[in-house]
Amino acid sequence: MQIDAGTSDSEGIKKVEVRKVERRTLREVMVKIGLERIDTQERVTVEALLDSGVTGLVMSSEFAKKQGFKLKKLERPVNRSFNKEGPIENTVEINIYYQEHRERTEIDVIGGQKWTVILGMLWLAHYNPEID
């Protein structure tokens, strides 16, 4: 709620206007996926962020290192505005499991993210998950 001091009328009585300010609550849409290392076939389950504003797939560099994913150096770094640590220099080849789907793919590795994995528009368009 917001209170505005308002103005005084001719008798000097202060008029106060009370307005409701609506705040939208933004929700993050997360899905559980499985990630499998190609070299060892070890699996880990994570909650991934669905983000239609991202084109591809991205993984946190901190998470990739912690889980021991093998980083693959790109021949040419890719400059993406959402990567806080500069150009994307590495990818990880993994298997992604979602419900009955399995996909072998490469994920861009980026730093400075609070999410472990972000699934972008290409993934959303391909799998079209039902979201409650």
Phi and psi in degrees as GROMACS dihedral restraints (atoms count N, CA, C in turn):
[ dihedral_restraints ]
;  ai    aj    ak    al  type     phi  dphi    fc
    3     4     5     6     1  -121.8    20    10
    4     5     6     7     1   134.6    20    10
    6     7     8     9     1  -113.0    20    10
    7     8     9    10     1   129.3    20    10
    9    10    11    12     1  -107.2    20    10
   10    11    12    13     1   128.2    20    10
   12    13    14    15     1   -59.2    20    10
   13    14    15    16     1   -26.8    20    10
   15    16    17    18     1    69.7    20    10
   16    17    18    19     1  -151.1    20    10
   18    19    20    21     1  -128.5    20    10
   19    20    21    22     1   167.9    20    10
   21    22    23    24     1   -97.5    20    10
   22    23    24    25     1   145.1    20    10
   24    25    26    27     1   -87.2    20    10
   25    26    27    28     1  -171.8    20    10
   27    28    29    30     1   -65.1    20    10
   28    29    30    31     1   -21.5    20    10
   30    31    32    33     1   -95.1    20    10
   31    32    33    34     1     4.2    20    10
   33    34    35    36     1    83.0    20    10
   34    35    36    37     1     9.2    20    10
   36    37    38    39     1   -84.5    20    10
   37    38    39    40     1   127.2    20    10
   39    40    41    42     1   -75.1    20    10
   40    41    42    43     1   129.4    20    10
   42    43    44    45     1   -96.3    20    10
   43    44    45    46     1   131.9    20    10
   45    46    47    48     1  -115.6    20    10
   46    47    48    49     1   128.8    20    10
   48    49    50    51     1  -103.9    20    10
   49    50    51    52     1   128.0    20    10
   51    52    53    54     1  -110.4    20    10
   52    53    54    55     1   124.3    20    10
   54    55    56    57     1  -123.7    20    10
   55    56    57    58     1   139.0    20    10
   57    58    59    60     1   -82.2    20    10
   58    59    60    61     1   129.5    20    10
   60    61    62    63     1  -108.1    20    10
   61    62    63    64     1   114.5    20    10
   63    64    65    66     1   -81.7    20    10
   64    65    66    67     1   133.7    20    10
   66    67    68    69     1  -112.9    20    10
   67    68    69    70     1   130.4    20    10
   69    70    71    72     1   -86.0    20    10
   70    71    72    73     1   137.2    20    10
   72    73    74    75     1   -96.4    20    10
   73    74    75    76     1   118.2    20    10
   75    76    77    78     1   -87.4    20    10
   76    77    78    79     1   130.7    20    10
   78    79    80    81     1  -109.8    20    10
   79    80    81    82     1   141.6    20    10
   81    82    83    84     1   -90.1    20    10
   82    83    84    85     1   134.5    20    10
   84    85    86    87     1   -99.6    20    10
   85    86    87    88     1   118.0    20    10
   87    88    89    90     1  -118.4    20    10
   88    89    90    91     1   147.9    20    10
   90    91    92    93     1  -132.7    20    10
   91    92    93    94     1   147.8    20    10
   93    94    95    96     1   -84.4    20    10
   94    95    96    97     1   130.0    20    10
   96    97    98    99     1  -132.9    20    10
   97    98    99   100     1   159.3    20    10
   99   100   101   102     1  -104.7    20    10
  100   101   102   103     1   140.2    20    10
  102   103   104   105     1  -119.6    20    10
  103   104   105   106     1   133.5    20    10
  105   106   107   108     1  -123.0    20    10
  106   107   108   109     1   127.4    20    10
  108   109   110   111     1   -69.6    20    10
  109   110   111   112     1   134.5    20    10
  111   112   113   114     1   -67.9    20    10
  112   113   114   115     1   -41.6    20    10
  114   115   116   117     1   -72.0    20    10
  115   116   117   118     1   -33.8    20    10
  117   118   119   120     1  -117.4    20    10
  118   119   120   121     1    -8.2    20    10
  120   121   122   123     1    60.3    20    10
  121   122   123   124     1    19.3    20    10
  123   124   125   126     1   -75.0    20    10
  124   125   126   127     1   138.9    20    10
  126   127   128   129     1  -115.3    20    10
  127   128   129   130     1   149.2    20    10
  129   130   131   132     1  -138.5    20    10
  130   131   132   133     1   142.1    20    10
  132   133   134   135     1  -101.2    20    10
  133   134   135   136     1   132.7    20    10
  135   136   137   138     1  -135.6    20    10
  136   137   138   139     1   162.3    20    10
  138   139   140   141     1   -96.8    20    10
  139   140   141   142     1   122.6    20    10
  141   142   143   144     1  -106.1    20    10
  142   143   144   145     1   144.0    20    10
  144   145   146   147     1   -83.1    20    10
  145   146   147   148     1   131.8    20    10
  147   148   149   150     1   -90.1    20    10
  148   149   150   151     1   124.1    20    10
  150   151   152   153     1  -140.1    20    10
  151   152   153   154     1   106.1    20    10
  153   154   155   156     1   -72.7    20    10
  154   155   156   157     1    -7.8    20    10
  156   157   158   159     1   -86.2    20    10
  157   158   159   160     1    -6.7    20    10
  159   160   161   162     1  -106.3    20    10
  160   161   162   163     1   138.0    20    10
  162   163   164   165     1   -76.1    20    10
  163   164   165   166     1   -53.5    20    10
  165   166   167   168     1  -104.5    20    10
  166   167   168   169     1  -143.0    20    10
  168   169   170   171     1  -116.9    20    10
  169   170   171   172     1   138.7    20    10
  171   172   173   174     1  -135.6    20    10
  172   173   174   175     1   149.5    20    10
  174   175   176   177     1  -129.3    20    10
  175   176   177   178     1   142.4    20    10
  177   178   179   180     1   -65.7    20    10
  178   179   180   181     1   133.2    20    10
  180   181   182   183     1   -64.2    20    10
  181   182   183   184     1   -34.4    20    10
  183   184   185   186     1   -63.4    20    10
  184   185   186   187     1   -44.6    20    10
  186   187   188   189     1   -65.2    20    10
  187   188   189   190     1   -44.0    20    10
  189   190   191   192     1   -58.1    20    10
  190   191   192   193     1   -44.1    20    10
  192   193   194   195     1   -67.9    20    10
  193   194   195   196     1   -44.1    20    10
  195   196   197   198     1   -60.3    20    10
  196   197   198   199     1   -39.4    20    10
  198   199   200   201     1   -85.7    20    10
  199   200   201   202     1    -7.0    20    10
  201   202   203   204     1    77.1    20    10
  202   203   204   205     1    24.8    20    10
  204   205   206   207     1   -66.6    20    10
  205   206   207   208     1   140.7    20    10
  207   208   209   210     1   -79.9    20    10
  208   209   210   211     1   115.9    20    10
  210   211   212   213     1   -80.0    20    10
  211   212   213   214     1   136.8    20    10
  213   214   215   216     1  -111.7    20    10
  214   215   216   217     1   119.1    20    10
  216   217   218   219     1   -72.4    20    10
  217   218   219   220     1   130.8    20    10
  219   220   221   222     1   -76.9    20    10
  220   221   222   223     1   143.8    20    10
  222   223   224   225     1   -62.6    20    10
  223   224   225   226     1   -41.9    20    10
  225   226   227   228     1  -125.7    20    10
  226   227   228   229     1   120.5    20    10
  228   229   230   231     1   -58.8    20    10
  229   230   231   232     1   147.4    20    10
  231   232   233   234     1  -106.3    20    10
  232   233   234   235     1   127.9    20    10
  234   235   236   237     1   -93.0    20    10
  235   236   237   238     1   110.9    20    10
  237   238   239   240     1  -121.4    20    10
  238   239   240   241     1   134.7    20    10
  240   241   242   243     1   -64.3    20    10
  241   242   243   244     1   -27.7    20    10
  243   244   245   246     1   -79.7    20    10
  244   245   246   247     1   -10.1    20    10
  246   247   248   249     1   -85.5    20    10
  247   248   249   250     1   110.1    20    10
  249   250   251   252     1   -68.3    20    10
  250   251   252   253     1   -20.2    20    10
  252   253   254   255     1   -99.7    20    10
  253   254   255   256     1    19.3    20    10
  255   256   257   258     1    97.2    20    10
  256   257   258   259     1  -160.5    20    10
  258   259   260   261     1   -60.7    20    10
  259   260   261   262     1   150.5    20    10
  261   262   263   264     1   -77.3    20    10
  262   263   264   265     1   123.2    20    10
  264   265   266   267     1  -111.8    20    10
  265   266   267   268     1   -16.7    20    10
  267   268   269   270     1  -133.9    20    10
  268   269   270   271     1   154.3    20    10
  270   271   272   273     1  -130.1    20    10
  271   272   273   274     1   168.5    20    10
  273   274   275   276     1  -129.6    20    10
  274   275   276   277     1   130.6    20    10
  276   277   278   279     1   -92.0    20    10
  277   278   279   280     1   124.5    20    10
  279   280   281   282     1  -145.0    20    10
  280   281   282   283     1   169.5    20    10
  282   283   284   285     1  -102.7    20    10
  283   284   285   286     1   131.6    20    10
  285   286   287   288     1  -108.0    20    10
  286   287   288   289     1   132.3    20    10
  288   289   290   291     1  -114.4    20    10
  289   290   291   292     1   128.1    20    10
  291   292   293   294     1  -141.4    20    10
  292   293   294   295     1   116.4    20    10
  294   295   296   297     1    50.6    20    10
  295   296   297   298     1  -120.8    20    10
  297   298   299   300     1   -91.0    20    10
  298   299   300   301     1     2.9    20    10
  300   301   302   303     1   -92.6    20    10
  301   302   303   304     1   144.2    20    10
  303   304   305   306     1  -135.6    20    10
  304   305   306   307     1   132.8    20    10
  306   307   308   309     1  -140.7    20    10
  307   308   309   310     1   130.5    20    10
  309   310   311   312     1   -92.2    20    10
  310   311   312   313     1   125.2    20    10
  312   313   314   315     1  -153.5    20    10
  313   314   315   316     1   171.7    20    10
  315   316   317   318     1  -109.9    20    10
  316   317   318   319     1   139.6    20    10
  318   319   320   321     1  -118.1    20    10
  319   320   321   322     1   134.3    20    10
  321   322   323   324     1   -67.0    20    10
  322   323   324   325     1   139.5    20    10
  324   325   326   327     1  -105.3    20    10
  325   326   327   328     1   122.7    20    10
  327   328   329   330     1  -129.1    20    10
  328   329   330   331     1   155.6    20    10
  330   331   332   333     1  -104.3    20    10
  331   332   333   334     1   167.2    20    10
  333   334   335   336     1    71.5    20    10
  334   335   336   337     1    24.8    20    10
  336   337   338   339     1  -105.0    20    10
  337   338   339   340     1   145.9    20    10
  339   340   341   342     1   -87.0    20    10
  340   341   342   343     1   -13.5    20    10
  342   343   344   345     1   -98.7    20    10
  343   344   345   346     1   146.7    20    10
  345   346   347   348     1   -69.9    20    10
  346   347   348   349     1   -51.7    20    10
  348   349   350   351     1  -138.1    20    10
  349   350   351   352     1   140.3    20    10
  351   352   353   354     1  -119.3    20    10
  352   353   354   355     1   127.0    20    10
  354   355   356   357     1  -101.6    20    10
  355   356   357   358     1   116.5    20    10
  357   358   359   360     1   -92.2    20    10
  358   359   360   361     1  -166.9    20    10
  360   361   362   363     1   -58.9    20    10
  361   362   363   364     1   -41.0    20    10
  363   364   365   366     1   -60.7    20    10
  364   365   366   367     1   -42.3    20    10
  366   367   368   369     1   -66.7    20    10
  367   368   369   370     1   -44.7    20    10
  369   370   371   372     1   -60.0    20    10
  370   371   372   373     1   -43.7    20    10
  372   373   374   375     1   -65.5    20    10
  373   374   375   376     1   -36.4    20    10
  375   376   377   378     1   -74.2    20    10
  376   377   378   379     1   -46.4    20    10
  378   379   380   381     1   -95.4    20    10
  379   380   381   382     1   -22.4    20    10
  381   382   383   384     1    43.0    20    10
  382   383   384   385     1    61.8    20    10
  384   385   386   387     1   -68.0    20    10
  385   386   387   388     1   147.7    20    10
  387   388   389   390     1   -81.6    20    10
  388   389   390   391     1   128.8    20    10
  390   391   392   393     1  -118.0    20    10
  391   392   393   394     1   129.2    20    10
